[in-house]
Amino acid sequence: MSTDRTLRPPAQRPRVNRRSRQWESTLAFWVFVGPLLLGLLAFTVLPLVWSFLISLSDARVSLNVGKWVGIENYVSLFNDRGFLDSLRTIGLFTLCIVPLTFACGLTLALLVDASKRGKAFFRSVFFLPTAVSYVVASLVWRMGLFNGLYFGLANRLLVALGLDPIQWTFDSPWVWVVIVTVRLWLQLGFTMLLFIAGLNEIPRTLYEAARIDGAEGGWSTFRFITFPLLRNTSVFVLFTSVVGAVQAFDEFYNILGSGAGGSSTAGVLGARPPMWYLYEAAFGSQDYGRAAAGSFILAALILLFTLLQARVFGLGRETD
């Protein structure tokens, strides 16, 4: 027995215009990305290109380019004893502040992360100095904590202990205490939060497995588990700390900068830091070509450190 079956054609889907879809995707892409690219071009790329052209010009008094001098500005900076001394000054500051910030930030992160109560409170309290202006903190350090007169807090403590007061911003060994401590106080909270974020990314199962295998807590756990797994965080902290140290300006200028009558105590350091040197070259001598050349030299030093750091830590290598 046969039955008649009517074959119905399958339901046809509406055809989508591929060109229309591609055009809509392209339009959406440029709507979201276009303003960012325009901002990057207008506020980053063009100023960098213009600054490089100025560094190759004899740009005095004005920012016009055209009187080309080639690399003469760069050569004159390397032959300038003041600029070379400024590099030594910032190198000494970097050697002091970077290891100190790294060690104190990591220690503080371990203590806060290990606390059973009040983690949010301690994170907030130690992070608060990050919101303070460098200028304000430098003035507090100079006029309040480390004032060279008898009413400074540090000198009051010394007198209470039976010691003589110290001229903090006039004596070479002690002025570094003022500058390093203010920078440490300002950036310690941010470094602590970075290490806490890295600690939270470490699987807790590793510590449990280590305890099952008989590993003792404390130094051995930190040495073989915690610190190796904080490698990426450590690299980032070192990089940002070095970049911030090389660009240091506010604490130096406001603690040792021009006071009444235009006096300055920057000589106790041996030389001004590079950013202060370039600031005086640009706005004091109005030699913008020389200042622009110095900024690119600092950028090259930061890039050299970044490549060296990548070489030492093996960043970008494929791991087996």
C-alpha positions as CSV (number, residue, x, y, z in Angstrom):
1,M,0.0,0.0,0.0
2,S,1.5,3.3,-1.1
3,T,0.8,6.7,0.3
4,D,1.4,9.9,-1.4
5,R,3.9,12.1,0.3
6,T,4.3,15.7,-0.6
7,L,7.8,16.8,-0.4
8,R,8.1,20.2,1.0
9,P,11.1,22.3,0.3
10,P,13.1,23.2,3.4
11,A,12.5,26.6,4.9
12,Q,14.9,29.0,3.4
13,R,16.8,31.3,5.7
14,P,16.8,34.9,4.8
15,R,20.0,35.8,3.1
16,V,22.2,38.1,5.0
17,N,24.2,40.6,3.1
18,R,27.8,39.9,4.0
19,R,29.0,43.2,2.8
20,S,26.5,44.9,5.1
21,R,27.6,42.9,8.1
22,Q,31.3,43.6,7.4
23,W,30.5,47.3,7.0
24,E,28.7,47.4,10.3
25,S,31.6,45.6,12.1
26,T,34.1,48.0,10.6
27,L,32.0,51.0,11.6
28,A,31.6,49.7,15.1
29,F,35.4,49.0,15.4
30,W,36.3,52.6,14.3
31,V,33.6,54.1,16.5
32,F,35.2,52.5,19.6
33,V,38.9,52.4,18.6
34,G,39.0,55.6,16.5
35,P,39.0,58.1,19.4
36,L,41.7,56.2,21.2
37,L,43.9,56.1,18.2
38,L,43.3,59.8,17.6
39,G,44.2,60.6,21.2
40,L,47.3,58.4,21.0
41,L,48.4,60.2,17.8
42,A,47.6,63.7,19.0
43,F,49.0,63.4,22.6
44,T,51.8,60.8,22.3
45,V,53.1,60.1,18.8
46,L,53.1,63.7,17.4
47,P,54.7,65.2,20.6
48,L,57.4,62.5,20.5
49,V,58.2,63.2,16.9
50,W,58.2,66.9,17.5
51,S,60.4,66.6,20.5
52,F,62.9,64.5,18.6
53,L,63.0,67.1,15.8
54,I,63.6,69.8,18.5
55,S,66.5,67.7,19.9
56,L,68.1,67.9,16.5
57,S,67.7,71.6,16.2
58,D,69.2,74.7,17.8
59,A,65.9,75.5,19.5
60,R,66.5,78.4,21.9
61,V,63.8,80.7,23.3
62,S,61.2,79.2,20.9
63,L,60.1,75.7,20.1
64,N,60.5,76.1,16.3
65,V,62.6,73.6,14.4
66,G,64.6,74.2,11.3
67,K,68.1,75.2,12.4
68,W,69.4,71.7,12.3
69,V,72.5,70.8,14.4
70,G,72.3,67.0,14.1
71,I,73.5,65.2,17.2
72,E,75.3,68.2,18.6
73,N,72.9,68.5,21.5
74,Y,73.5,64.9,22.5
75,V,77.3,65.2,22.2
76,S,77.3,68.4,24.3
77,L,75.3,66.7,27.1
78,F,77.8,63.8,27.2
79,N,80.6,66.3,27.5
80,D,78.8,68.3,30.2
81,R,80.1,67.4,33.6
82,G,76.9,68.6,35.2
83,F,74.7,66.2,33.2
84,L,77.0,63.3,33.9
85,D,77.0,64.1,37.6
86,S,73.2,64.2,37.5
87,L,73.2,60.7,36.1
88,R,75.4,59.5,39.0
89,T,73.1,61.2,41.5
90,I,70.0,59.5,40.1
91,G,71.9,56.2,39.8
92,L,72.7,56.4,43.6
93,F,69.1,57.2,44.3
94,T,67.9,54.3,42.3
95,L,70.3,51.9,44.0
96,C,68.8,53.1,47.4
97,I,65.1,53.3,46.7
98,V,64.5,50.3,44.4
99,P,65.8,47.5,46.7
100,L,64.3,49.2,49.7
101,T,60.9,49.5,48.1
102,F,61.0,46.0,46.8
103,A,62.0,44.4,50.2
104,C,59.6,46.6,52.3
105,G,56.7,46.2,50.0
106,L,57.1,42.4,49.8
107,T,57.5,42.1,53.6
108,L,54.5,44.3,54.2
109,A,52.4,42.2,51.7
110,L,53.3,39.0,53.4
111,L,52.4,40.3,56.8
112,V,49.0,41.7,55.7
113,D,48.2,38.6,53.7
114,A,49.0,36.4,56.6
115,S,46.9,38.4,59.1
116,K,43.6,36.7,60.0
117,R,41.7,39.9,60.8
118,G,41.6,43.4,59.4
119,K,43.1,42.7,55.9
120,A,40.9,45.3,54.3
121,F,41.7,47.8,57.0
122,F,45.5,47.4,56.7
123,R,45.4,47.4,52.9
124,S,43.5,50.7,53.0
125,V,45.7,52.3,55.6
126,F,49.0,51.5,53.9
127,F,47.6,52.5,50.5
128,L,46.4,55.9,51.6
129,P,49.8,57.6,51.2
130,T,49.7,56.8,47.5
131,A,46.9,59.4,47.1
132,V,49.1,62.2,48.6
133,S,50.8,64.6,46.3
134,Y,54.5,64.4,46.0
135,V,54.8,68.1,46.5
136,V,52.8,68.1,49.7
137,A,54.6,65.1,51.2
138,S,58.0,66.7,50.3
139,L,57.1,69.9,52.1
140,V,55.8,68.0,55.2
141,W,59.1,66.1,55.3
142,R,61.2,69.3,54.8
143,M,59.3,71.7,57.1
144,G,57.9,69.3,59.7
145,L,59.6,65.9,60.1
146,F,63.2,66.7,59.1
147,N,63.4,70.4,59.8
148,G,66.9,71.4,60.6
149,L,65.7,73.6,63.5
150,Y,65.0,72.4,67.0
151,F,61.3,72.1,66.5
152,G,61.5,69.5,63.8
153,L,60.1,66.1,64.8
154,A,63.3,64.2,64.0
155,N,65.5,66.6,65.9
156,R,63.1,66.6,68.9
157,L,63.5,62.8,69.1
158,L,67.3,63.2,68.9
159,V,67.4,65.8,71.6
160,A,65.1,63.6,73.8
161,L,67.7,60.8,73.4
162,G,70.5,63.1,74.4
163,L,71.9,63.6,70.8
164,D,72.7,66.7,68.9
165,P,70.2,68.0,66.3
166,I,71.1,67.4,62.6
167,Q,70.9,69.8,59.7
168,W,69.0,67.2,57.6
169,T,68.9,69.1,54.3
170,F,72.4,70.6,54.5
171,D,74.5,67.5,55.4
172,S,75.3,65.1,52.6
173,P,74.8,61.7,54.3
174,W,71.5,62.8,56.0
175,V,69.8,64.4,53.1
176,W,69.5,61.0,51.4
177,V,67.5,59.8,54.5
178,V,65.0,62.6,53.8
179,I,64.6,62.0,50.1
180,V,64.6,58.2,50.2
181,T,62.1,58.0,53.1
182,V,59.6,60.3,51.5
183,R,59.6,58.4,48.2
184,L,59.4,55.1,50.2
185,W,56.4,56.3,52.2
186,L,54.6,57.5,49.0
187,Q,55.0,54.3,46.9
188,L,55.2,51.6,49.5
189,G,51.4,51.0,49.6
190,F,51.1,50.6,45.9
191,T,54.0,48.1,45.9
192,M,52.3,46.2,48.7
193,L,49.1,45.9,46.8
194,L,50.9,44.6,43.7
195,F,52.6,41.8,45.8
196,I,49.3,41.0,47.5
197,A,47.7,40.5,44.1
198,G,50.5,38.2,43.2
199,L,50.2,36.3,46.4
200,N,46.5,35.7,45.7
201,E,47.3,34.2,42.4
202,I,49.4,31.4,43.9
203,P,47.4,28.2,44.3
204,R,46.9,27.2,48.0
205,T,47.1,23.6,47.0
206,L,50.9,24.0,46.5
207,Y,51.3,24.9,50.2
208,E,49.1,22.0,51.3
209,A,51.1,19.6,49.1
210,A,54.4,21.0,50.6
211,R,53.1,20.4,54.1
212,I,52.1,16.9,53.2
213,D,55.6,16.2,51.9
214,G,57.0,17.4,55.2
215,A,58.1,20.9,54.2
216,E,58.3,23.3,57.1
217,G,56.6,26.6,56.8
218,G,58.4,30.0,57.0
219,W,61.6,30.5,55.0
220,S,61.7,27.3,53.1
221,T,58.1,27.7,51.8
222,F,58.8,31.3,50.9
223,R,62.1,30.4,49.1
224,F,60.8,27.5,47.1
225,I,57.2,28.3,46.5
226,T,56.2,31.9,47.2
227,F,59.1,33.9,45.8
228,P,59.6,31.9,42.5
229,L,55.8,32.2,41.8
230,L,56.0,36.0,42.4
231,R,58.4,36.3,39.4
232,N,56.1,38.3,37.1
233,T,55.0,40.6,39.9
234,S,58.6,41.1,40.9
235,V,59.7,42.0,37.4
236,F,56.8,44.6,37.1
237,V,57.7,46.1,40.5
238,L,61.3,46.4,39.6
239,F,60.5,48.0,36.3
240,T,58.0,50.6,37.6
241,S,60.3,51.4,40.5
242,V,63.3,52.1,38.3
243,V,61.3,54.2,35.9
244,G,59.9,56.2,38.8
245,A,63.3,56.6,40.3
246,V,64.9,57.9,37.1
247,Q,62.0,60.4,36.6
248,A,62.3,61.7,40.2
249,F,61.9,65.4,40.4
250,D,59.3,66.6,42.9
251,E,60.9,65.4,46.1
252,F,64.3,66.7,45.1
253,Y,63.1,70.1,44.0
254,N,60.8,70.7,46.9
255,I,63.2,69.5,49.6
256,L,66.4,70.9,48.1
257,G,65.0,73.4,45.6
258,S,64.9,77.2,45.5
259,G,64.0,78.9,48.7
260,A,64.1,82.5,49.7
261,G,66.4,84.5,47.5
262,G,66.7,81.6,45.0
263,S,69.1,79.6,47.2
264,S,69.4,75.9,46.7
265,T,70.9,73.1,48.7
266,A,71.1,70.6,45.9
267,G,74.9,70.8,46.1
268,V,74.9,68.5,49.1
269,L,74.0,65.7,46.7
270,G,76.9,66.4,44.4
271,A,74.6,67.3,41.6
272,R,70.9,67.8,40.7
273,P,69.0,64.8,39.3
274,P,68.5,64.7,35.5
275,M,64.9,65.9,35.5
276,W,65.9,68.9,37.6
277,Y,68.8,69.5,35.2
278,L,66.6,69.4,32.2
279,Y,64.0,71.5,33.9
280,E,66.6,74.3,34.4
281,A,67.8,73.8,30.8
282,A,64.4,74.2,29.4
283,F,62.8,76.9,31.6
284,G,65.9,78.5,33.0
285,S,68.2,78.7,30.0
286,Q,65.4,78.2,27.5
287,D,67.6,75.8,25.6
288,Y,64.8,73.5,24.5
289,G,66.9,71.5,22.0
290,R,69.3,70.5,24.8
291,A,66.5,69.6,27.2
292,A,64.7,67.5,24.5
293,A,68.0,65.6,23.8
294,G,68.4,64.9,27.5
295,S,64.9,63.5,27.8
296,F,65.6,61.1,25.0
297,I,68.9,60.0,26.6
298,L,66.9,59.2,29.8
299,A,64.3,57.3,27.7
300,A,67.2,55.3,26.1
301,L,68.6,54.4,29.5
302,I,65.1,53.2,30.6
303,L,64.8,51.1,27.5
304,L,68.3,49.7,28.0
305,F,67.3,48.7,31.6
306,T,64.1,47.1,30.3
307,L,66.1,45.0,27.7
308,L,68.6,44.0,30.4
309,Q,65.8,43.0,32.8
310,A,64.2,40.9,30.1
311,R,67.5,39.2,29.4
312,V,68.2,38.5,33.1
313,F,64.7,37.2,33.8
314,G,64.2,35.4,30.5
315,L,61.1,37.3,29.5
316,G,59.7,36.3,26.2
317,R,61.4,32.9,26.1
318,E,59.5,29.8,25.4
319,T,59.5,27.4,28.4
320,D,59.5,23.7,27.9
